[in-house]
């Protein structure tokens, strides 16, 4: 889960994106991950469309909603 609320604007959000990007680079062929944007109840959602095994989808999620 990545906090994308307004309180994370700037450096904290950039750092969270770096963590997700590093996670995508470290995933193995059998690994699965789901990346979520956590904000207000209406804006909280899965950025990877559920659990996915493909690092490109995780890296895409790091770019944000």
Buried (B, 14 or more C-beta within 10 A) or exposed (E): EBBBBEEBEEEBBEEBBEEBBEBBEEBEEEBEBBBBBBBEEEEBEBBBEEEBEBBEBBBBBBEEE
